[in-house]
Amino acid sequence: MCQLMGMSANVPTDARFSFTGLVERAGRTDIHRDGWGITFYQGKGVQEFRGLSAGSDCDVAQFIKTQRIKSDIVVGHIRQANVGALTLENTHPFRRELWGRYFTFAHNGQLEGVFSDLPLGRYKPVGTTDSEHIFCWLLHQLESAFPQGVSTMSELYPLVYKCLSLLHDRGVCNVLFTESSALMAYCSNHLHWITRRAPFGPALLKDIEVSVNFAEETTPNDVVTVIATQPLTTNEEWTRLRAGEMVVFEKGELTYQIGGEDV
């Protein structure tokens, strides 16, 4: 299956360290060679990069590892294709506009019956993956329930949880979902998170001999949460989400948590 990586921070923060660990799994230390993508939020605006080659060998991915792209929220994905051809339009993360905001979605897993059973409304997939199909379906559900939009994102959380729980019943549905202010994460089987705050210390990547001393890269007020399919570092304690659990991070802080069963 694919792997996910997300970040939420209370100040614009670069995700070079986490992205470096993720793309090693895109062909070098793991089998996710079928494309990669990453979305950086700066306020409501986004920067997106993606490629069809293995991320560990891609010149564009290597370039991004060197750039200090400061972001509030980041969503990354490396693909092991199961449904849909190896084309750029089938590469995650996916993005659509709703209520004047860019919503971004990345998915790991396989689901049964989504193409025949889940209505899409005005949202139409560009590619042929089940992942983009369920993203379009999810946006249709949100728009149908709140045609005029919402005053705060927290109004959406119960419905997002209900929809993703229905998908969880159809198979594996690990998801990262955001609109620029809140990073929502739903777990079917494998998803972990860590929040870094003062006092900061060193961290060592699992997949490549790269380390960073966050005390030299941050201020005492910084709060940064990273989400990944599997922990990216070896010397830190990550929290594993339970099957059927959804969490939400805003400005790096856990603000909503619901569901879950022991795995």
N, C-alpha and C positions, 0 to 999 in steps of 0.2 A: 504494500500500500504506500501511499504518499506520506510526507511528513510536513508538519506545520511549525511555524515560528511566529510569535507575536510579541509586541512590546507596547507598554503604556507607561508614560512618564509625566511628572508634574512640571517639568521644564523641557524645552526642546533638547533631545538627546540623540546621539548617533548610535546606530545599532551594528556598527562594523564588527564588533567582537562576536556577537551572537550569529550574525550572518556568515561570518568566516567559518564558524563551527557547523552551521547548517549545510553550506554548500560542499563541505567535505563529504557529507553523506549523499551528495548528488553525483555518485559515480566512483568515489574513491574508497570510502569506508563503508558504503552501503550501496544499494542497487537502484536508487532513484535517479535514473539517467534520462528520463523522458520529458525534460523541460523543467524550468524553474521560473519563479516570478516573485517580485517584492513590490509592495506599495508603501509609500511614505506619506503621512499626513502632516501638513503644515497649516494649522488652522483648518478651514474647510477645504483647502486645496490639496491636490495629490500630485506626487511624482510616481510614475510606474516604470519598472524595468522588467523584462522577461526574455527568455530565450528557449530555443528548442534543444540545444545541445546540453550535455551533462554539465551541471553548474560547476563542478570541480575543474572542468577543462575549458570553460567558456571565458573568452576575453572580457566580455561585458561584466560578468559576475566578478571576475578578478579586479576589474576597474572599480566596481562599487565597494569592494572590500577596502579600498584605499581612500574613499571619500567620506568626509565628515558631514553627512546629510543629517541635519538636526531635525528631529520629528517628535510630535506628540504621541503618535500611534504608528506602529509598523505592523504589516501583515506580510509574512513570507510563506512560500510553498515550494517544495520540490516534488516532482511527479514520478510515480511508477504507474504507467498507463494501464488501466483495466477496461474502461469504457470510453470510447471516442478515439479518433485517429491521432497520430502524432502531428498536430498542427498548432500554430500559434494561438488560434482562437480557443483551443481546448486547454490552454495553459492558465493556471490559477495565479493570483487571485482574480476574481471577476468583479466588475464594477458596474453599477447602475445608479441613475438619479431618482430620488424620491423625496418629495417635499422640499426641493431646492437643496438637497444634500447628496453627496456622493456616498453610497453604501458599498462596502467592500466585503467580499465573502470568499473564504477558502475552506475546502472540505477534504477530509481523508476518510476513505471507506467505500463500501459498495452497498447499494440499496436495491430492493426488489420492487418492481411494479411502478416506479415513479413516472415513467413516460406515459402510461395509460391512465393512471389514477389521479394525478395531481394537476388541477387546472391552473393556467398561467395568467389569465386576464390579459392585460395589455403588454406584459413583459414577455419577450420572445428570446430564446437562446440564440446566440450567434454560432456557437459550436454544437457539438453532439454528445457532451458528457452528461451523465446523471447529476453531477455536481452543479453545473450551471442551471440545469432544469430545476433542481430543488431551490436554488437561489431565487430564480424567477418566481417560483411558487410561493416562497416565503415573503417576498416583497408584495405579491398580490394579496396575501393574507393580511399583511400589515396595512396596506392601502385600503382594503375593504373594511377593516375594522376601524380605521382612523382616516377617513377620506380627506379631512382638513388638516391632518398632521397632529402632532402632540406638542404640548408645552414643555415637557421634559422627557428625556429618553427613558427614564425609569418607568413611564407609563407603558412602554413596549415590553419590558422584561418578562412579565407573566405570559404574554402571548407568544413571544419568541421561544420561551421555554416549552410551552405547550406544543408548538409546531415541531420543534426539534425532537421532542420526546416521541411524537408520532413517527418521525423518520427513524428514530432509534429502534422502534419496534419492527422496522423493515430491514434492519441490518446494522452495519457499522456507520456511525455518523458523528465523527469528530469535526468540529466546526469552529472557525474564528470569524467573527462578524462585527462590523463597526460602521459608524457614520462620521467619525472624527473626534467625538468626545468620550465615547464609552467603548471599551473593547470587551465583547461578549465571547465566552468560550464554553462550548458544550462538549462533553466527553461521552463517548460510547465505550471505549476501552483503554486508549493510551493518550494521556495528556497530563503534563506536569507544569508547575509554575513556581517561580521564586520571586520574592520582593527584596530588592537591595535598598538599604537605607543606612545612614550613619549609625555606628562607625563602619565605614567601608574598608574592605580588605582586598587581598589578591584573589583572582579566579583563574583556573586552569581549564582550557578546553579539553574535552574528552577525545575528539577526533583528530586533533593536530596539536603539535607542541607550541601552542601560543598561550601566553598568559597576559594578564593586565592587572595592575594595581588600581582599583577603582578609587582609592583615596587620593590618587594623583589626578583623577579625571573628573571629579565631582566636587560639589560643595556640600556642607553639612545638612542643607535643607533638601537635597535631591531625594526623590523617591522614584524608583524604576522597577517595574515588574516585567519579567520575561516569561512567556509561555512557549512550551515546545512539546512535540510528540514524545520525545525522550530527553532526559536531562542533557544539557549541552556541556556542563562542567563536571569535574570529578571531585572537587574539594568544597562543594557547597551542598546544603541540604535543600532539596526540591520537594515540593508537596505534590503528591499524585492525586488527581481528581478521580472520583468514583464514577462507575458506570451510571449514566443518567443524571449526572450532576452538571449544573450550569453556574458559572461564576462571571461576574462583571467587574472590570477594573476601570476606574476613572482617575486620571492624573496619577496613576501608579498605585492607587489604593483599592483594596477590595471593598466594593460597595453593595454587592448583591450576591447571594449564594442560595441555591435551591436544589432540592432533589439529591439523588445519588444512592447507590447501593454498593456494598462491599464487592470488590473485584478480586 
